[in-house]
Amino acid sequence: MALSREFWQGFRDGTPFILVIVPFGAVFGVVATEAGLNVAQVMGFSVLVIAGAAQFVAVQMMQENAPVLIVLAASLAVNLRMAMYSASLAPHLGKISWWKRGVISYFMVDQTYAASILKYDQTPGMTHAQKLSYYMGVVTPICPLWYLATWGGAVLGTAIPSDLPIDFAVPITFLALIVPMLRTFAHVAAAMASIIGVLVFAFLPFNLGLLVAALLAMITGAEVERRMAARRKQ
């Protein structure tokens, strides 16, 4: 059975992310092995969690011997954005079968969400089947390469020169995702609050500043959105 036009549109839209996914995954593989994980553990981490930012946070805190509950709480805080992604996608994909929603949830990463929600907003006439096909098209060039790049980084480990600047992929990945999505003042306010929060609370142990900054960002964004909605009603 031939793949749909929407699938290939998603595939094309997801392909540019390869430029950051590959080095991002490789960096995690290297960092995780340097932290003491073996290849099987690194791959289990990437396959089961499939959330680069949370994985980096967890590994860094594990290196600092942070308590397990703190590691879990920090990783959860970093991944709370996935709950917001889910709520945003629900009107578009919420009516498909439960097992398909499960697949969507598993492959929900920043890149697939960013590309898909932009496409759905720009093309409101898409059917649920077309939206699902597009989503899976975006997934195809991204997630398998995340696994492969993680494995490559884990296998190569210390063989990668320490002065090779592959860690550029981490900030560039998130800048490429976040900047186009700052479409309202509430979005910008939340982003600024998170930046200020991380800087102000950097002194907290075990990277607890991330938890505080995430909370401040959510509160700021919600409050700004509430005030803007109230003004529109007036």
JOPESUL-V961997 format. One record per residue. N is the residue number from 1. PHI is phi in whole degrees, 0 to 359 (999 if undefined). Layout:
# JOPESUL-V961997
{{N PHI} {N PHI}}
This chain:
# JOPESUL-V961997
{{1 999} {2 289} {3 286} {4 285} {5 298} {6 295} {7 300} {8 290} {9 297} {10 297} {11 300} {12 295} {13 289} {14 276} {15 301} {16 301} {17 293} {18 303} {19 300} {20 250} {21 296} {22 296} {23 294} {24 298} {25 296} {26 296} {27 298} {28 297} {29 301} {30 293} {31 298} {32 294} {33 291} {34 294} {35 279} {36 110} {37 278} {38 273} {39 299} {40 297} {41 293} {42 298} {43 292} {44 299} {45 300} {46 290} {47 286} {48 280} {49 269} {50 40} {51 212} {52 305} {53 298} {54 296} {55 295} {56 298} {57 299} {58 298} {59 296} {60 298} {61 289} {62 296} {63 296} {64 273} {65 59} {66 290} {67 301} {68 303} {69 297} {70 291} {71 299} {72 295} {73 294} {74 294} {75 296} {76 296} {77 298} {78 297} {79 268} {80 299} {81 299} {82 295} {83 295} {84 291} {85 300} {86 299} {87 297} {88 290} {89 275} {90 306} {91 297} {92 266} {93 235} {94 289} {95 263} {96 279} {97 297} {98 298} {99 287} {100 290} {101 296} {102 296} {103 296} {104 301} {105 298} {106 297} {107 271} {108 281} {109 237} {110 304} {111 292} {112 293} {113 293} {114 301} {115 292} {116 289} {117 294} {118 296} {119 295} {120 296} {121 292} {122 280} {123 231} {124 293} {125 277} {126 292} {127 280} {128 299} {129 295} {130 293} {131 295} {132 295} {133 299} {134 298} {135 303} {136 292} {137 295} {138 295} {139 299} {140 304} {141 276} {142 259} {143 293} {144 301} {145 288} {146 297} {147 299} {148 296} {149 293} {150 298} {151 299} {152 299} {153 295} {154 292} {155 290} {156 289} {157 52} {158 287} {159 291} {160 283} {161 304} {162 294} {163 269} {164 282} {165 280} {166 281} {167 288} {168 299} {169 295} {170 295} {171 293} {172 295} {173 303} {174 283} {175 296} {176 296} {177 276} {178 284} {179 304} {180 294} {181 268} {182 276} {183 260} {184 227} {185 296} {186 298} {187 298} {188 296} {189 298} {190 297} {191 296} {192 295} {193 297} {194 294} {195 296} {196 297} {197 298} {198 297} {199 290} {200 292} {201 258} {202 295} {203 285} {204 292} {205 288} {206 58} {207 59} {208 295} {209 301} {210 297} {211 296} {212 295} {213 297} {214 297} {215 296} {216 298} {217 296} {218 294} {219 295} {220 297} {221 299} {222 293} {223 292} {224 297} {225 297} {226 297} {227 293} {228 294} {229 295} {230 295} {231 293} {232 295} {233 294} {234 288}}
